[in-house]
């Protein structure tokens, strides 16, 4: 599952994902916040002024990554 999917299918368990905002062409690492339900960035990306992301995908593993 490494393809972009609509945001309605995104996990809301607090795990980090890649979020995409179609209108603003913005990409950010985000997670679902339970305290104030909504998507929050993991860094200082300003998504507060944007609507909810339109798409998501899992964060890919780095090149050469080996699961142990």
Secondary structure, DSSP 8 states (H G I E B T S, - for coil): --S-EEGGGS--SS--EEEEETTTTEEEEEEEETTTTEEEESSS---TTS---SEEE-----TT----
